[in-house]
Amino acid sequence: MKLGTFMMPLHPPSRIPSETLREDREAIILADRLGYSEAYVGEHVTDLAENVTSCLMFLSSLAFETKQIKLGSGTINMPNGHPAAIAANVAMLDHMLQGRFIMGISPGGLASDAEVFGNFGKDRLEMFVECIDMVQAIWSGTAPYDLTGKFFNISTSKTMIPEIGQGIILKPYQLPFPPIVVTAVAPFSKGITAAAARGWDPISANFLLPEWVKSHWPSYVEGCKQAGRTADAANWRVAKSIFVTDKDDTVARRYGHSAEGPYHFYFKQLIRKLVGFGGRSNLFKLDQSEPDEAINADTMTSKLVLAGSVNSVVDQLLAFREKTGDFGTLLYACHDWIDPALGRRSMELMAEKVMPQVNAAIAKSA
């Protein structure tokens, strides 16, 4: 099992953005040094707690400060952009990274983002499909493009001067285009099936109960079957909120589970958005008759965050994998560094202590 990282990122909105942006960059540079295989970064425009407004811009700041780690958009919210701009910006970043780019895409899940871009109440899934179809058409086609859709129109036929390069959009470094992944949130996700049928691979979100994570594999298998390809667990990425200490389980539970730590803040924010406004309480329930009032950070943080000493987290991870089934990459979810020393040390222990033991146990049981 490989180790990567995923950050939304989410910080207390009272923090200074220049500090949190520097902290998030530091986390990815550390992940690169520690041998993490991938790092994904999200984006939102209308959220002070999630203040990376462009994941592509943020990742470009890391292109020449990282060596081996693959950097992924997690995700580009496609309806909020224009296919021509997305195609050009992704292609440029892919060249900057010389192929170390993974393109994560989605319809966008934040209602206020949809409203500010005039998409609230529209069929954002339909917009998403049209947008990525046009992006891929740009990359696989030739100028002047002449793409006409319900939401977007693209052409440079009136202004193209091919002999000097005018009117032509850059193609990616990875041809015909970078690998594409989608983040799966819904239990028994039909989106995974549709994505896999198009050759894309899934990331299961870090805030899902293991039973819902497990439900993603059959959806992926079905989509791969439709595409005539074999589903490979090595291509399935699963994100998880984890906090590791050297030896102190008490500190781990306090920082990882209680209101003193960043994980409790994360779930308080997330539940307010998904349950309080988004009507997605089903994500946090096995029994759907459970009242929504029972879904809060106090009840959910200890269920969804693996926290403890190295040996404890190894056991918890193996038990989690026993429930979900095999997957290829574990994405360590980055959270706010209320205590920077603890945040850094957790990432170090994850790479240097936890994963070697987890992989040894997996090999032994194979």
GIURHU-V87278 format. One record per run of one state. SS is the DSSP state (A for helix, B for strand, O for the rest). FROM is the first residue (numbers start at 0). LEN is the number of residues. Records with the same first field share a line. If there is no record, write none. Layout:
SS->FROM-LEN  FROM-LEN
//
This chain:
O->0-1  7-9  34-3  41-13  60-9  73-2  80-2  97-3  106-4  116-7  140-6  148-4  154-6  164-1  166-13  184-5  197-3  204-5  227-5  235-1  245-3  257-4  277-3  284-7  294-2  324-4  333-6  365-1
B->1-6  37-4  69-4  75-2  100-6  146-2  152-2  160-1  165-1  179-5  200-4  236-9  304-5  328-5
A->16-18  54-6  77-3  82-15  110-6  123-17  161-3  189-8  209-18  232-3  248-9  261-16  280-4  291-3  296-8  309-15  339-26
//
